Amino acid sequence: MGTYAKLAKRALETDTPVMVQIQELIRGAKDVMSLAQGVVYWQPPEQALEKVREIVWEPSTSRYGADEGLPELREALIKKLRDENKLYNSSVMVTAGANQAFVNLVLTLCDAGDSVVMFPPYYFNAYMSFQMTGITNILVGPGNPKTLQPDADWLERILSENKPVPKLVTVVNPGNPSGTYIPEHLLKRISDLCKSAGSWLVVDNTYDHICRYFMYDGLKHSCIEDNHIINVFSFSKAYGMMGWRVGYIAYPSEVEGIGAQLLKVQDNIPICASIISQRLALYSLETGPEWVRDRVKDLVKNRDLLLEALSPLGEDAVKGGEGAIYLWAKLPDNYPDDFEVVRWLAQRHGIAVIPGGASGGPGHVRISFGGLREADCAVAAGRLRRGLEELMRDGMVQ
Ligand SMILES: Cc1ncc(COP(=O)(O)O)c(C=O)c1O
């Protein structure tokens, strides 16, 4: 007792969740505003919440449901995938959020000891999912220094040179923590490389809505499908359903056995996603994409406020932010310890952001602009700007 010796190496060697560390930091400091957690400020559609209130007493709400999700919700999602994402040959499994969807996939597709590929700055939870599954060979490829988009030439090399061939390649579009968007031609090239190497491609589209309605210069978010591609989605952000925990996997219908293997994992983790949450997801979908569009367009003002607040860091310091709810900012070279700067900003200036080291991008910070209404975001932006001005002028004075 009192020793780590009896705990699994897989768990011990998995990173500590950065959000948990930031939550502790926020609790330990006074009056901190958060630009840290990737959340949106709105609640689910009112009509959907009202309908959910009515089914609380229905016996089926309290029973287990089908492991793969409520048939009505899966049917609605297959239609949504066809109409909005142009995915015509996908089957759906509903999960307790996109994070659980990703864990299901890693457990279904990978064995301990396999190698996998991701690109920095990567989504920290995806990295942790690999670590806790016993995948020790996580190949982290370079991105384009200007756009942060994955370097497909590097991927081509790795997929042809690395033996055994990496089992799985994953990308997030648009990215967390950067908000970087992957254009369709690049996604297709990555897919072609995976296909000829025999690797799975898992695309996390958690922000598909916050991309379709929130992109600049005519950029267009798209999904692609093939028998080696699996797409992941979430209800958390678009519909303000973070705490309801609903996501889904769109996997190729033609690949024999994948549904059956996914079900084994599903049956041992949540059995099924919460029934009342799935109903809320269905009712929210029924309110239509305009509901989401109306909310997402207001985020543009938050993004502008925070871009301005980051300006003390210099012209080329800020990247990403083409979709999703994030900006990715480089700290000056003399501050390689991003967590130190994050602590200082919280304690001295009352503003919380995420250290980039958690995403394979030390010396950077992630700023989330979805969680505050415009007026609060303006206050938070003021604090951030004052903090960064002081950092640039005087350093981390106490
Ligand atoms: C890229 C990405 N994937 C997955 C998730 C988790 O989403 P969910 O709440 O559906 O588990 C997030 C949440 O921030 C995310 O940014």
The ligand as a Tripos MOL2 file, in Angstrom:
@<TRIPOS>MOLECULE
LIG
   16    16     1     0     0
SMALL
NO_CHARGES

@<TRIPOS>ATOM
      1 C1        -11.3060   17.5300  -30.8210 C.3       1 LIG1
      2 C2        -12.2010   17.1060  -29.7130 C.ar      1 LIG1
      3 N1        -12.6130   15.8520  -29.6570 N.ar      1 LIG1
      4 C3        -13.4110   15.4290  -28.6640 C.ar      1 LIG1
      5 C4        -13.8220   16.2780  -27.6750 C.ar      1 LIG1
      6 C5        -14.6960   15.7700  -26.5820 C.3       1 LIG1
      7 O1        -16.0280   15.9800  -26.9060 O.3       1 LIG1
      8 P1        -17.1950   15.3110  -26.0770 P.3       1 LIG1
      9 O2        -17.6810   16.3280  -25.1140 O.co2     1 LIG1
     10 O3        -18.2290   14.9840  -27.1210 O.co2     1 LIG1
     11 O4        -16.6390   14.0990  -25.4390 O.co2     1 LIG1
     12 C6        -13.4230   17.6090  -27.6830 C.ar      1 LIG1
     13 C7        -13.8240   18.5360  -26.6140 C.2       1 LIG1
     14 O5        -13.2780   19.5620  -26.3740 O.2       1 LIG1
     15 C8        -12.5850   18.0300  -28.7440 C.ar      1 LIG1
     16 O6        -12.1560   19.2870  -28.8050 O.3       1 LIG1
@<TRIPOS>BOND
     1     1     2 1
     2     2     3 ar
     3     2    15 ar
     4     3     4 ar
     5     4     5 ar
     6     5     6 1
     7     5    12 ar
     8     6     7 1
     9     7     8 1
    10     8     9 2
    11     8    10 1
    12     8    11 1
    13    12    13 1
    14    12    15 ar
    15    13    14 2
    16    15    16 1
@<TRIPOS>SUBSTRUCTURE
     1 LIG1         1 GROUP 0 **** ****
